[in-house]
């Protein structure tokens, strides 16, 4: 499982993976990555947990190891 990261760190890693955004959505923001929209959690004070990170990693089609190294 990936380690929890802050919202800011998640956005930085997604941009390094080739995603653009974040853009405003209906209730949540999203990033555009490889032709798909990936919904991301709203910025809060706490870190983003491993379950949500795992879903995002699967959607952008990279390994957990690659994500950790971004």
Secondary structure as UniProt FT lines:
FT   HELIX           7..16
FT   TURN            17..18
FT   STRAND          20..23
FT   STRAND          29..33
FT   TURN            34..35
FT   STRAND          36..40
FT   HELIX           50..60
FT   HELIX           64..69
//
